[in-house]
Amino acid sequence: MCRNITTLRGLEPSATTEEIEAAARQYVRKVSGVQTLTDATRAPFEAAVAEIAAVTARVLSELPERRQPPTTLPPLRRPEVRARIAAKKAAG
């Protein structure tokens, strides 16, 4: 279902809070169908993201080490994505 969510377990360095939250946000978007937040959807959406991020961080910390790192690089570690984020922050 969420083919675009990359594996965070086994990253070096470990997955950041930002990466975990981005994965949680993508998951909640997918399962809820909410793409644009409104006043009616913002609070439940953000609450779900926070809960899923917390559970994700816990499971990543409790699982044993991976023998090999994941084969795909998480989006927030890709130079083109970092450049887009920086441009958005500079513009707004």
Number of C-alpha atoms within 10 A of each C-alpha: 7 12 6 11 15 15 15 21 20 17 18 9 6 12 18 13 13 11 18 22 19 18 25 23 19 17 21 19 17 13 10 12 9 13 11 8 12 10 7 8 13 13 12 11 17 15 11 17 22 16 12 19 22 15 14 19 17 11 12 16 12 9 10 10 12 10 7 9 14 15 9 10 13 20 16 17 11 10 10 11 13 13 12 11 13 11 11 10 9 8 7 5
